[in-house]
Amino acid sequence: MDNRILISTFLEAQSAELGAAKNTLLAYARDLKDLSDWLEGQDRTFETATRSDIEAYLVNCDAQGLSNATRSRRLSAAKQLFRFLFQEGLRASNPAIEIKGPSRSKKLPTTLTSSEVDRLISSASQVGRTENDRARNLCLMELLYATGMRVSELVSLPVAAARGNPDMLLVFGKGGKERMVPLSGQAKGALGTWLKLREAEDEARREKRLPVSKYLFPSRGKLGHLTRHAFYLLIKDIAVKAGITPGKVTPHVLRHAFATHLLENGADLRVIQTLLGHADVSTTEIYTHVLEERLKSLVLEHHPLAK
């Protein structure tokens, strides 16, 4: 069977059975096309490739100067594909099952201080052309920091999930998994203000017999809601307004700040894992290293014997 057909079949299965996100599927497609092109250059296909072929491909990736993270991701995509082909009976064996990838260096996530987050949230209410824009921007920032949601989860929230002055929001995460995240008082206040303005807009649209959006943060774009890219650009504007270097601030950095600040204030790692929607607690453990590095810096900076 043609490699392109096998990739397409694999991606369809990932989407239908595991609920893989669009960006995950696009990443799989890019990595598997690269592997397919290389195998074709060796007169091989996914059905005839051996362990030696896959290892040679990884050596080739290394020779191109690709990072450990990229090579690990490409091997992961290959492992997923060959496992699928074996399980579906399209191969008699899985040639990638015993291949170990390059060790990935643990890069500590960038985070922000509580003071910096306060400045960002305060500045969010000052960025925007209209009152509605400013209220929406403040709501976005309050919800992001109060819940630690992924940006894709935040921008695609349905408005129905926010009605009724909820103390918690139901979030649909990776793979369609649901979780509940609590709201702070400030986040509830910003959400309530935004909802009133948003519902007034909806009422005006109904009077004109125009459709209304099902999303909390609607947009006229194809998706129907604010895009991740649009929010990424917005948060840079907010950082400038707050006097913080824009390169230091992204939606994901706010997620890191949420987790780090919870840990600093005594939250249990398992609780943080649940709130972030991590499938494995080992993913969450990176924040313990962030805290350790911060404590070490404090000692070196303030202890008299360190001077």
VOLO-904762 format. One record per residue (C-alpha): chain; residue in three letters; residue number from 1; x, z, y. Coordinates in steps of 0.05 Angstrom, whole numbers, plus 5000, padded with zeros to 4 digits. Each point is the difference from the previous one (the first is absolute). Example, Ala and Ser with C-alpha at 12.3 -4.5 7.8 and 13.67 -1.06 7.14 Angstrom:
<sites>
<site mol="A" type="ALA" seq="1" xx="5246" zz="5156" yy="4910"/>
<site mol="A" type="SER" seq="2" xx="5027" zz="4987" yy="5069"/>
</sites>
This chain:
<sites>
<site mol="A" type="MET" seq="1" xx="5000" zz="5000" yy="5000"/>
<site mol="A" type="ASP" seq="2" xx="5025" zz="4983" yy="5070"/>
<site mol="A" type="ASN" seq="3" xx="5033" zz="5058" yy="5037"/>
<site mol="A" type="ARG" seq="4" xx="4954" zz="4991" yy="5060"/>
<site mol="A" type="ILE" seq="5" xx="4939" zz="5007" yy="4956"/>
<site mol="A" type="LEU" seq="6" xx="5029" zz="5063" yy="4969"/>
<site mol="A" type="ILE" seq="7" xx="5013" zz="5031" yy="5068"/>
<site mol="A" type="SER" seq="8" xx="4930" zz="4983" yy="5023"/>
<site mol="A" type="THR" seq="9" xx="4970" zz="5030" yy="4937"/>
<site mol="A" type="PHE" seq="10" xx="5042" zz="5063" yy="5008"/>
<site mol="A" type="LEU" seq="11" xx="4979" zz="5008" yy="5073"/>
<site mol="A" type="GLU" seq="12" xx="4927" zz="4991" yy="4983"/>
<site mol="A" type="ALA" seq="13" xx="5005" zz="5055" yy="4948"/>
<site mol="A" type="GLN" seq="14" xx="5035" zz="5047" yy="5049"/>
<site mol="A" type="SER" seq="15" xx="4945" zz="4989" yy="5050"/>
<site mol="A" type="ALA" seq="16" xx="4941" zz="5004" yy="4953"/>
<site mol="A" type="GLU" seq="17" xx="5022" zz="5056" yy="4953"/>
<site mol="A" type="LEU" seq="18" xx="5045" zz="5043" yy="5044"/>
<site mol="A" type="GLY" seq="19" xx="4972" zz="4985" yy="5069"/>
<site mol="A" type="ALA" seq="20" xx="5069" zz="4982" yy="5027"/>
<site mol="A" type="ALA" seq="21" xx="5002" zz="4994" yy="5075"/>
<site mol="A" type="LYS" seq="22" xx="5008" zz="4931" yy="5033"/>
<site mol="A" type="ASN" seq="23" xx="5070" zz="5017" yy="5026"/>
<site mol="A" type="THR" seq="24" xx="5021" zz="5023" yy="4930"/>
<site mol="A" type="LEU" seq="25" xx="4976" zz="4935" yy="4970"/>
<site mol="A" type="LEU" seq="26" xx="5037" zz="4959" yy="5053"/>
<site mol="A" type="ALA" seq="27" xx="5064" zz="5039" yy="4986"/>
<site mol="A" type="TYR" seq="28" xx="4992" zz="4987" yy="4924"/>
<site mol="A" type="ALA" seq="29" xx="4988" zz="4926" yy="5014"/>
<site mol="A" type="ARG" seq="30" xx="5063" zz="4993" yy="5043"/>
<site mol="A" type="ASP" seq="31" xx="5045" zz="5037" yy="4951"/>
<site mol="A" type="LEU" seq="32" xx="4974" zz="4965" yy="4938"/>
<site mol="A" type="LYS" seq="33" xx="5005" zz="4931" yy="5032"/>
<site mol="A" type="ASP" seq="34" xx="5074" zz="5015" yy="5014"/>
<site mol="A" type="LEU" seq="35" xx="5010" zz="5020" yy="4928"/>
<site mol="A" type="SER" seq="36" xx="4962" zz="4939" yy="4976"/>
<site mol="A" type="ASP" seq="37" xx="5042" zz="4953" yy="5043"/>
<site mol="A" type="TRP" seq="38" xx="5065" zz="5031" yy="4974"/>
<site mol="A" type="LEU" seq="39" xx="4977" zz="4995" yy="4927"/>
<site mol="A" type="GLU" seq="40" xx="4980" zz="4927" yy="5008"/>
<site mol="A" type="GLY" seq="41" xx="5071" zz="4987" yy="5025"/>
<site mol="A" type="GLN" seq="42" xx="5024" zz="5028" yy="4934"/>
<site mol="A" type="ASP" seq="43" xx="4949" zz="4958" yy="4960"/>
<site mol="A" type="ARG" seq="44" xx="4962" zz="5063" yy="4984"/>
<site mol="A" type="THR" seq="45" xx="4928" zz="5023" yy="5008"/>
<site mol="A" type="PHE" seq="46" xx="4965" zz="5067" yy="5000"/>
<site mol="A" type="GLU" seq="47" xx="4982" zz="4987" yy="4927"/>
<site mol="A" type="THR" seq="48" xx="5071" zz="4985" yy="4978"/>
<site mol="A" type="ALA" seq="49" xx="5041" zz="5046" yy="5045"/>
<site mol="A" type="THR" seq="50" xx="5043" zz="5052" yy="4966"/>
<site mol="A" type="ARG" seq="51" xx="5028" zz="5067" yy="5022"/>
<site mol="A" type="SER" seq="52" xx="5066" zz="4966" yy="5015"/>
<site mol="A" type="ASP" seq="53" xx="4965" zz="4950" yy="5045"/>
<site mol="A" type="ILE" seq="54" xx="4966" zz="5055" yy="5041"/>
<site mol="A" type="GLU" seq="55" xx="5065" zz="5039" yy="5006"/>
<site mol="A" type="ALA" seq="56" xx="5036" zz="4937" yy="5023"/>
<site mol="A" type="TYR" seq="57" xx="4946" zz="4990" yy="5052"/>
<site mol="A" type="LEU" seq="58" xx="5012" zz="5071" yy="5026"/>
<site mol="A" type="VAL" seq="59" xx="5075" zz="4986" yy="5004"/>
<site mol="A" type="ASN" seq="60" xx="4983" zz="4938" yy="5040"/>
<site mol="A" type="CYS" seq="61" xx="4957" zz="5042" yy="5048"/>
<site mol="A" type="ASP" seq="62" xx="5059" zz="5047" yy="5008"/>
<site mol="A" type="ALA" seq="63" xx="5046" zz="4942" yy="5015"/>
<site mol="A" type="GLN" seq="64" xx="4953" zz="4978" yy="5056"/>
<site mol="A" type="GLY" seq="65" xx="5012" zz="5068" yy="5032"/>
<site mol="A" type="LEU" seq="66" xx="4928" zz="5025" yy="4990"/>
<site mol="A" type="SER" seq="67" xx="4991" zz="5075" yy="5009"/>
<site mol="A" type="ASN" seq="68" xx="4989" zz="5049" yy="4943"/>
<site mol="A" type="ALA" seq="69" xx="4928" zz="5008" yy="5023"/>
<site mol="A" type="THR" seq="70" xx="4986" zz="4925" yy="4998"/>
<site mol="A" type="ARG" seq="71" xx="5032" zz="4992" yy="4931"/>
<site mol="A" type="SER" seq="72" xx="4962" zz="5060" yy="4974"/>
<site mol="A" type="ARG" seq="73" xx="4935" zz="4971" yy="5026"/>
<site mol="A" type="ARG" seq="74" xx="5013" zz="4933" yy="4968"/>
<site mol="A" type="LEU" seq="75" xx="5017" zz="5032" yy="4934"/>
<site mol="A" type="SER" seq="76" xx="4936" zz="5041" yy="5004"/>
<site mol="A" type="ALA" seq="77" xx="4959" zz="4937" yy="5011"/>
<site mol="A" type="ALA" seq="78" xx="5034" zz="4967" yy="4940"/>
<site mol="A" type="LYS" seq="79" xx="4987" zz="5062" yy="4957"/>
<site mol="A" type="GLN" seq="80" xx="4926" zz="4999" yy="5019"/>
<site mol="A" type="LEU" seq="81" xx="4994" zz="4926" yy="4985"/>
<site mol="A" type="PHE" seq="82" xx="5034" zz="5002" yy="4932"/>
<site mol="A" type="ARG" seq="83" xx="4961" zz="5061" yy="4979"/>
<site mol="A" type="PHE" seq="84" xx="4936" zz="4963" yy="5017"/>
<site mol="A" type="LEU" seq="85" xx="5022" zz="4938" yy="4961"/>
<site mol="A" type="PHE" seq="86" xx="5017" zz="5043" yy="4939"/>
<site mol="A" type="GLN" seq="87" xx="4935" zz="5039" yy="5003"/>
<site mol="A" type="GLU" seq="88" xx="4960" zz="4935" yy="5006"/>
<site mol="A" type="GLY" seq="89" xx="5035" zz="4969" yy="4941"/>
<site mol="A" type="LEU" seq="90" xx="5034" zz="4946" yy="5042"/>
<site mol="A" type="ARG" seq="91" xx="5068" zz="5025" yy="4977"/>
<site mol="A" type="ALA" seq="92" xx="5022" zz="5032" yy="4934"/>
<site mol="A" type="SER" seq="93" xx="5046" zz="5049" yy="5036"/>
<site mol="A" type="ASN" seq="94" xx="5013" zz="5031" yy="5068"/>
<site mol="A" type="PRO" seq="95" xx="5072" zz="4981" yy="5021"/>
<site mol="A" type="ALA" seq="96" xx="5000" zz="5044" yy="5062"/>
<site mol="A" type="ILE" seq="97" xx="4978" zz="5066" yy="4969"/>
<site mol="A" type="GLU" seq="98" xx="5070" zz="5031" yy="4992"/>
<site mol="A" type="ILE" seq="99" xx="5033" zz="4971" yy="5063"/>
<site mol="A" type="LYS" seq="100" xx="5019" zz="5053" yy="5051"/>
<site mol="A" type="GLY" seq="101" xx="5002" zz="4981" yy="5073"/>
<site mol="A" type="PRO" seq="102" xx="5050" zz="5022" yy="5054"/>
<site mol="A" type="SER" seq="103" xx="4994" zz="5072" yy="5022"/>
<site mol="A" type="ARG" seq="104" xx="4964" zz="5004" yy="5066"/>
<site mol="A" type="SER" seq="105" xx="5030" zz="5044" yy="5053"/>
<site mol="A" type="LYS" seq="106" xx="4951" zz="5051" yy="5025"/>
<site mol="A" type="LYS" seq="107" xx="4992" zz="4985" yy="5074"/>
<site mol="A" type="LEU" seq="108" xx="4968" zz="5057" yy="5036"/>
<site mol="A" type="PRO" seq="109" xx="4938" zz="4978" yy="5038"/>
<site mol="A" type="THR" seq="110" xx="5002" zz="5000" yy="5076"/>
<site mol="A" type="THR" seq="111" xx="4954" zz="5052" yy="5030"/>
<site mol="A" type="LEU" seq="112" xx="4980" zz="5029" yy="5068"/>
<site mol="A" type="THR" seq="113" xx="4999" zz="5069" yy="5029"/>
<site mol="A" type="SER" seq="114" xx="4935" zz="5035" yy="5014"/>
<site mol="A" type="SER" seq="115" xx="5014" zz="4993" yy="5074"/>
<site mol="A" type="GLU" seq="116" xx="5009" zz="4925" yy="4993"/>
<site mol="A" type="VAL" seq="117" xx="4935" zz="4993" yy="4962"/>
<site mol="A" type="ASP" seq="118" xx="4963" zz="5040" yy="5054"/>
<site mol="A" type="ARG" seq="119" xx="5028" zz="4952" yy="5052"/>
<site mol="A" type="LEU" seq="120" xx="4978" zz="4940" yy="4960"/>
<site mol="A" type="ILE" seq="121" xx="4929" zz="5026" yy="4991"/>
<site mol="A" type="SER" seq="122" xx="4995" zz="5019" yy="5073"/>
<site mol="A" type="SER" seq="123" xx="5024" zz="4931" yy="5021"/>
<site mol="A" type="ALA" seq="124" xx="4952" zz="4964" yy="4953"/>
<site mol="A" type="SER" seq="125" xx="4941" zz="5020" yy="5045"/>
<site mol="A" type="GLN" seq="126" xx="5035" zz="4965" yy="5059"/>
<site mol="A" type="VAL" seq="127" xx="5014" zz="4933" yy="4965"/>
<site mol="A" type="GLY" seq="128" xx="4946" zz="4947" yy="5003"/>
<site mol="A" type="ARG" seq="129" xx="4963" zz="4958" yy="5050"/>
<site mol="A" type="THR" seq="130" xx="4932" zz="5033" yy="4993"/>
<site mol="A" type="GLU" seq="131" xx="4971" zz="5068" yy="4985"/>
<site mol="A" type="ASN" seq="132" xx="4981" zz="4976" yy="4931"/>
<site mol="A" type="ASP" seq="133" xx="5070" zz="4974" yy="4985"/>
<site mol="A" type="ARG" seq="134" xx="5031" zz="5066" yy="5021"/>
<site mol="A" type="ALA" seq="135" xx="4950" zz="5041" yy="4958"/>
<site mol="A" type="ARG" seq="136" xx="5013" zz="4956" yy="4940"/>
<site mol="A" type="ASN" seq="137" xx="5076" zz="5006" yy="5008"/>
<site mol="A" type="LEU" seq="138" xx="4996" zz="5076" yy="5005"/>
<site mol="A" type="CYS" seq="139" xx="4956" zz="5002" yy="4938"/>
<site mol="A" type="LEU" seq="140" xx="5048" zz="4957" yy="4961"/>
<site mol="A" type="MET" seq="141" xx="5059" zz="5045" yy="5016"/>
<site mol="A" type="GLU" seq="142" xx="4963" zz="5064" yy="4988"/>
<site mol="A" type="LEU" seq="143" xx="4975" zz="4977" yy="4932"/>
<site mol="A" type="LEU" seq="144" xx="5067" zz="4972" yy="4979"/>
<site mol="A" type="TYR" seq="145" xx="5037" zz="5065" yy="5014"/>
<site mol="A" type="ALA" seq="146" xx="4944" zz="5046" yy="4976"/>
<site mol="A" type="THR" seq="147" xx="4992" zz="4966" yy="4932"/>
<site mol="A" type="GLY" seq="148" xx="5066" zz="4965" yy="4985"/>
<site mol="A" type="MET" seq="149" xx="4962" zz="4937" yy="4979"/>
<site mol="A" type="ARG" seq="150" xx="5035" zz="4935" yy="4987"/>
<site mol="A" type="VAL" seq="151" xx="4989" zz="4952" yy="5058"/>
<site mol="A" type="SER" seq="152" xx="4961" zz="4952" yy="4955"/>
<site mol="A" type="GLU" seq="153" xx="4954" zz="5057" yy="4980"/>
<site mol="A" type="LEU" seq="154" xx="4990" zz="5020" yy="5073"/>
<site mol="A" type="VAL" seq="155" xx="4983" zz="4932" yy="5030"/>
<site mol="A" type="SER" seq="156" xx="4952" zz="4982" yy="4944"/>
<site mol="A" type="LEU" seq="157" xx="4959" zz="5065" yy="5001"/>
<site mol="A" type="PRO" seq="158" xx="4925" zz="4986" yy="4996"/>
<site mol="A" type="VAL" seq="159" xx="4960" zz="5028" yy="5058"/>
<site mol="A" type="ALA" seq="160" xx="4953" zz="5032" yy="4949"/>
<site mol="A" type="ALA" seq="161" xx="5056" zz="5047" yy="4977"/>
<site mol="A" type="ALA" seq="162" xx="5005" zz="5029" yy="5070"/>
<site mol="A" type="ARG" seq="163" xx="4927" zz="5012" yy="5017"/>
<site mol="A" type="GLY" seq="164" xx="4968" zz="5069" yy="4998"/>
<site mol="A" type="ASN" seq="165" xx="5057" zz="5040" yy="5030"/>
<site mol="A" type="PRO" seq="166" xx="5039" zz="5005" yy="4934"/>
<site mol="A" type="ASP" seq="167" xx="5053" zz="5053" yy="4987"/>
<site mol="A" type="MET" seq="168" xx="5033" zz="4952" yy="4951"/>
<site mol="A" type="LEU" seq="169" xx="5006" zz="4925" yy="4992"/>
<site mol="A" type="LEU" seq="170" xx="4995" zz="4961" yy="4935"/>
<site mol="A" type="VAL" seq="171" xx="5060" zz="4952" yy="4997"/>
<site mol="A" type="PHE" seq="172" xx="5010" zz="4941" yy="4953"/>
<site mol="A" type="GLY" seq="173" xx="5074" zz="4996" yy="4984"/>
<site mol="A" type="LYS" seq="174" xx="5045" zz="4957" yy="4957"/>
<site mol="A" type="GLY" seq="175" xx="4968" zz="4972" yy="4937"/>
<site mol="A" type="GLY" seq="176" xx="4931" zz="5019" yy="5026"/>
<site mol="A" type="LYS" seq="177" xx="5014" zz="5074" yy="4989"/>
<site mol="A" type="GLU" seq="178" xx="4957" zz="5047" yy="5042"/>
<site mol="A" type="ARG" seq="179" xx="5022" zz="5065" yy="5033"/>
<site mol="A" type="MET" seq="180" xx="4973" zz="5048" yy="5052"/>
<site mol="A" type="VAL" seq="181" xx="5040" zz="5017" yy="5062"/>
<site mol="A" type="PRO" seq="182" xx="4982" zz="5057" yy="5048"/>
<site mol="A" type="LEU" seq="183" xx="4992" zz="4991" yy="5075"/>
<site mol="A" type="SER" seq="184" xx="5029" zz="5046" yy="5053"/>
<site mol="A" type="GLY" seq="185" xx="4957" zz="5023" yy="5058"/>
<site mol="A" type="GLN" seq="186" xx="5036" zz="4952" yy="5048"/>
<site mol="A" type="ALA" seq="187" xx="4990" zz="4942" yy="4952"/>
<site mol="A" type="LYS" seq="188" xx="4926" zz="5015" yy="4993"/>
<site mol="A" type="GLY" seq="189" xx="4992" zz="5003" yy="5075"/>
<site mol="A" type="ALA" seq="190" xx="5035" zz="4933" yy="5010"/>
<site mol="A" type="LEU" seq="191" xx="4960" zz="4969" yy="4943"/>
<site mol="A" type="GLY" seq="192" xx="4934" zz="5025" yy="5030"/>
<site mol="A" type="THR" seq="193" xx="5016" zz="4972" yy="5069"/>
<site mol="A" type="TRP" seq="194" xx="5020" zz="4932" yy="4971"/>
<site mol="A" type="LEU" seq="195" xx="4938" zz="4997" yy="4955"/>
<site mol="A" type="LYS" seq="196" xx="4953" zz="5011" yy="5060"/>
<site mol="A" type="LEU" seq="197" xx="5033" zz="4943" yy="5038"/>
<site mol="A" type="ARG" seq="198" xx="5003" zz="4955" yy="4939"/>
<site mol="A" type="GLU" seq="199" xx="4926" zz="5012" yy="4982"/>
<site mol="A" type="ALA" seq="200" xx="4980" zz="4983" yy="5072"/>
<site mol="A" type="GLU" seq="201" xx="5037" zz="4934" yy="4991"/>
<site mol="A" type="ASP" seq="202" xx="4963" zz="4988" yy="4935"/>
<site mol="A" type="GLU" seq="203" xx="4933" zz="5014" yy="5032"/>
<site mol="A" type="ALA" seq="204" xx="5016" zz="4949" yy="5055"/>
<site mol="A" type="ARG" seq="205" xx="5017" zz="4949" yy="4946"/>
<site mol="A" type="ARG" seq="206" xx="4936" zz="5013" yy="4962"/>
<site mol="A" type="GLU" seq="207" xx="4959" zz="4989" yy="5063"/>
<site mol="A" type="LYS" seq="208" xx="5033" zz="4932" yy="5005"/>
<site mol="A" type="ARG" seq="209" xx="4987" zz="4989" yy="4926"/>
<site mol="A" type="LEU" seq="210" xx="5074" zz="4997" yy="4985"/>
<site mol="A" type="PRO" seq="211" xx="5031" zz="5028" yy="4936"/>
<site mol="A" type="VAL" seq="212" xx="5035" zz="5068" yy="5001"/>
<site mol="A" type="SER" seq="213" xx="5063" zz="5018" yy="4963"/>
<site mol="A" type="LYS" seq="214" xx="5002" zz="5046" yy="4940"/>
<site mol="A" type="TYR" seq="215" xx="5069" zz="5025" yy="5020"/>
<site mol="A" type="LEU" seq="216" xx="5018" zz="5060" yy="5042"/>
<site mol="A" type="PHE" seq="217" xx="5051" zz="4959" yy="5039"/>
<site mol="A" type="PRO" seq="218" xx="4968" zz="4931" yy="5005"/>
<site mol="A" type="SER" seq="219" xx="5034" zz="4936" yy="5021"/>
<site mol="A" type="ARG" seq="220" xx="4979" zz="4928" yy="5012"/>
<site mol="A" type="GLY" seq="221" xx="5054" zz="4977" yy="4952"/>
<site mol="A" type="LYS" seq="222" xx="4992" zz="4972" yy="4930"/>
<site mol="A" type="LEU" seq="223" xx="5004" zz="5068" yy="4966"/>
<site mol="A" type="GLY" seq="224" xx="4947" zz="5030" yy="5045"/>
<site mol="A" type="HIS" seq="225" xx="5042" zz="5061" yy="5016"/>
<site mol="A" type="LEU" seq="226" xx="5063" zz="5017" yy="5039"/>
<site mol="A" type="THR" seq="227" xx="5060" zz="4971" yy="4964"/>
<site mol="A" type="ARG" seq="228" xx="5062" zz="5038" yy="4979"/>
<site mol="A" type="HIS" seq="229" xx="5042" zz="4955" yy="5045"/>
<site mol="A" type="ALA" seq="230" xx="4956" zz="5012" yy="5060"/>
<site mol="A" type="PHE" seq="231" xx="5005" zz="5075" yy="4990"/>
<site mol="A" type="TYR" seq="232" xx="5075" zz="4995" yy="4991"/>
<site mol="A" type="LEU" seq="233" xx="5006" zz="4966" yy="5068"/>
<site mol="A" type="LEU" seq="234" xx="4951" zz="5051" yy="5031"/>
<site mol="A" type="ILE" seq="235" xx="5041" zz="5059" yy="4977"/>
<site mol="A" type="LYS" seq="236" xx="5062" zz="4970" yy="5032"/>
<site mol="A" type="ASP" seq="237" xx="4963" zz="4998" yy="5067"/>
<site mol="A" type="ILE" seq="238" xx="4979" zz="5072" yy="4990"/>
<site mol="A" type="ALA" seq="239" xx="5072" zz="5020" yy="4986"/>
<site mol="A" type="VAL" seq="240" xx="5024" zz="4967" yy="5065"/>
<site mol="A" type="LYS" seq="241" xx="4946" zz="5038" yy="5038"/>
<site mol="A" type="ALA" seq="242" xx="5022" zz="5065" yy="4967"/>
<site mol="A" type="GLY" seq="243" xx="5073" zz="4988" yy="5019"/>
<site mol="A" type="ILE" seq="244" xx="5022" zz="4993" yy="4927"/>
<site mol="A" type="THR" seq="245" xx="5044" zz="4943" yy="4975"/>
<site mol="A" type="PRO" seq="246" xx="4952" zz="4949" yy="4970"/>
<site mol="A" type="GLY" seq="247" xx="5047" zz="4985" yy="4942"/>
<site mol="A" type="LYS" seq="248" xx="4992" zz="5071" yy="4977"/>
<site mol="A" type="VAL" seq="249" xx="4924" zz="4998" yy="4994"/>
<site mol="A" type="THR" seq="250" xx="4958" zz="4963" yy="4948"/>
<site mol="A" type="PRO" seq="251" xx="4935" zz="5018" yy="4966"/>
<site mol="A" type="HIS" seq="252" xx="5039" zz="5019" yy="4938"/>
<site mol="A" type="VAL" seq="253" xx="5045" zz="5047" yy="5039"/>
<site mol="A" type="LEU" seq="254" xx="4936" zz="5037" yy="5021"/>
<site mol="A" type="ARG" seq="255" xx="4983" zz="5007" yy="4926"/>
<site mol="A" type="HIS" seq="256" xx="5070" zz="5028" yy="4988"/>
<site mol="A" type="ALA" seq="257" xx="4990" zz="5048" yy="5058"/>
<site mol="A" type="PHE" seq="258" xx="4934" zz="5024" yy="4971"/>
<site mol="A" type="ALA" seq="259" xx="5033" zz="5017" yy="4933"/>
<site mol="A" type="THR" seq="260" xx="5063" zz="5030" yy="5029"/>
<site mol="A" type="HIS" seq="261" xx="4963" zz="5045" yy="5049"/>
<site mol="A" type="LEU" seq="262" xx="4954" zz="5024" yy="4945"/>
<site mol="A" type="LEU" seq="263" xx="5059" zz="5018" yy="4957"/>
<site mol="A" type="GLU" seq="264" xx="5035" zz="5035" yy="5058"/>
<site mol="A" type="ASN" seq="265" xx="4939" zz="5043" yy="5009"/>
<site mol="A" type="GLY" seq="266" xx="4997" zz="5022" yy="4928"/>
<site mol="A" type="ALA" seq="267" xx="4953" zz="4949" yy="4966"/>
<site mol="A" type="ASP" seq="268" xx="5007" zz="4992" yy="4925"/>
<site mol="A" type="LEU" seq="269" xx="5033" zz="4936" yy="4977"/>
<site mol="A" type="ARG" seq="270" xx="4943" zz="4985" yy="4952"/>
<site mol="A" type="VAL" seq="271" xx="4950" zz="5005" yy="5057"/>
<site mol="A" type="ILE" seq="272" xx="5041" zz="4952" yy="5042"/>
<site mol="A" type="GLN" seq="273" xx="5003" zz="4952" yy="4940"/>
<site mol="A" type="THR" seq="274" xx="4924" zz="5001" yy="4995"/>
<site mol="A" type="LEU" seq="275" xx="4990" zz="4989" yy="5075"/>
<site mol="A" type="LEU" seq="276" xx="5050" zz="4942" yy="5002"/>
<site mol="A" type="GLY" seq="277" xx="4970" zz="4968" yy="4938"/>
<site mol="A" type="HIS" seq="278" xx="5066" zz="4998" yy="4962"/>
<site mol="A" type="ALA" seq="279" xx="4991" zz="4987" yy="4925"/>
<site mol="A" type="ASP" seq="280" xx="5065" zz="5036" yy="4983"/>
<site mol="A" type="VAL" seq="281" xx="5024" zz="5065" yy="5033"/>
<site mol="A" type="SER" seq="282" xx="5072" zz="4973" yy="4996"/>
<site mol="A" type="THR" seq="283" xx="4981" zz="4953" yy="5057"/>
<site mol="A" type="THR" seq="284" xx="4978" zz="5059" yy="5042"/>
<site mol="A" type="GLU" seq="285" xx="5063" zz="5040" yy="4985"/>
<site mol="A" type="ILE" seq="286" xx="5039" zz="4957" yy="5050"/>
<site mol="A" type="TYR" seq="287" xx="4970" zz="5044" yy="5055"/>
<site mol="A" type="THR" seq="288" xx="5035" zz="5062" yy="4972"/>
<site mol="A" type="HIS" seq="289" xx="5066" zz="4963" yy="5015"/>
<site mol="A" type="VAL" seq="290" xx="4977" zz="4986" yy="5071"/>
<site mol="A" type="LEU" seq="291" xx="4987" zz="5074" yy="5009"/>
<site mol="A" type="GLU" seq="292" xx="5067" zz="5019" yy="4969"/>
<site mol="A" type="GLU" seq="293" xx="5037" zz="4952" yy="5047"/>
<site mol="A" type="ARG" seq="294" xx="4963" zz="5028" yy="5061"/>
<site mol="A" type="LEU" seq="295" xx="5016" zz="5072" yy="4980"/>
<site mol="A" type="LYS" seq="296" xx="5073" zz="4981" yy="4989"/>
<site mol="A" type="SER" seq="297" xx="5003" zz="4969" yy="5069"/>
<site mol="A" type="LEU" seq="298" xx="4970" zz="5062" yy="5032"/>
<site mol="A" type="VAL" seq="299" xx="5053" zz="5044" yy="4967"/>
<site mol="A" type="LEU" seq="300" xx="5057" zz="4955" yy="5020"/>
<site mol="A" type="GLU" seq="301" xx="4974" zz="4996" yy="5071"/>
<site mol="A" type="HIS" seq="302" xx="4983" zz="5073" yy="5012"/>
<site mol="A" type="HIS" seq="303" xx="5042" zz="5044" yy="4953"/>
<site mol="A" type="PRO" seq="304" xx="5059" zz="5030" yy="5037"/>
<site mol="A" type="LEU" seq="305" xx="5048" zz="4988" yy="4941"/>
<site mol="A" type="ALA" seq="306" xx="4983" zz="4926" yy="5001"/>
<site mol="A" type="LYS" seq="307" xx="5031" zz="4992" yy="5068"/>
</sites>
